[in-house]
């Protein structure tokens, strides 16, 4: 229990006893006492002046006197300009710490009975996973774990974008350039193999478009010239052939469908290897090739009901201009569907199967408008659960040299990044020279744990809504606000506990010193931090909490001896404090998908 939660009803009782009226809950706003003042929790007296008919300092003083006289946990108080600073007793803090130490799954909130579905990853099957996907996957996984910690039943889901013009581009390039090569024959991981052909297609498209453009004259107006270039790409033979391939796929052409299944199979094998290394998985995977059919059916039903409109070219649209938006294409003139179509179908399938209370889409902020439109269209179709949709919008990951571009092959590949993090962790660890008693397997597991801890923490500690600049060298640092720093703190605690001859326990004969009370305060706020992070859908709050806790423990360890403490009761209690910090770090970092080593 935090001091704020503890003191609120006591202040309410004091107001009633002193002034004969029960105050409204919003009038009592306990806050942690500022560090420059003595106390643990502060109450503003100003809201109570109309009840006391006295000045702020006198009112605060009266409340303080009442609390000190009637609440044994209130040790002392002081008043500063109408602010009542309350210092709580050893008994209070020992009680708080005792509850923390005894808890089996500290930080886990009670079951809510709610079902939350979280969609993340959502890759296209025309390219391997890259750094942008990594942020999506790590945020999606940690949000899922955060929702579980908040007591919700969580369903982790992935929608694979396995159809569309982009898939056909890779398929066409493979037919033109592969000579029958496969991932197995080339030794290239499946998703990388297919992604290479997506790049080859775009190289071909540029060449063909350049030939078309050479027959005309460049325009001085930049916008018009850009449109001229886009039109040349639309008219390029490769683009037209890819579009024809998509139409043939939707009609079930056996040759096209067989090639599509084969190439997607290669990609899925590659994706699974990356997911496994990241330590993530899904409860159910949807495929756009299935869900778009229900989406098309729903769109056609909406057309019959007058929700949508058909244009002269046969395309189907939803007019949202009356809602302050624009018109949204749902079916192209040739009858093929768009992303919105499959999202309409997928959402229906999910609700039918899980009756979710909340559907969380973890998707970059460039799709903010898309999800605004999706909710609105589903509402117009009469689905009441549309209001349960939540778009967890996050900022893009950028590199020092700028944005990544898949079609040009200028991306940070996820597999290469994971291996780089492993190698960097290995190099840094070996430089420290503390691994002599580990065998090679233990070392490899440690390097992998540190590399992934560095990557995951560096990405998750940033507020999801913000863009972020990724710097691998900064992320792997063993000092500062990094994953390895927290991992090292945990390993240090486990080393202390292994060497201890005493049993960790809350000792009746040992007082908590000021530094220990500060640690207990931070530990005591963990459940509230889990709740706050869940409400904000921000695992970053948990990440930075873990850093604050690790930093506070290291300062405590620097100032006070644990194993060399002569008083046995104090020594056992300090071991208990270390143990409580360790288990809280394990719980917090597990929410982020980060494992903590027993030794380093």
TANOR-V986727 format. One record per helix or strand of 3 or more residues. SS is the DSSP state (a for helix, b for strand). FROM is the first residue (numbers start at 1). TO is the last residue. Records with the same first field share a line. If there is no record, write none. Layout:
SS: FROM-TO ; FROM-TO
This chain:
a: 3-19 ; 25-27 ; 46-52 ; 56-70 ; 90-102 ; 131-149 ; 165-177 ; 183-186 ; 190-213 ; 222-235 ; 237-250 ; 254-278 ; 288-305 ; 321-323 ; 339-354 ; 365-380 ; 384-388 ; 406-408 ; 414-432 ; 440-460 ; 472-475 ; 483-499 ; 514-524 ; 526-536 ; 540-559 ; 568-591
b: 41-44 ; 74-80 ; 83-88 ; 115-119 ; 153-161 ; 284-287 ; 316-319 ; 327-331 ; 358-364 ; 389-394 ; 397-399
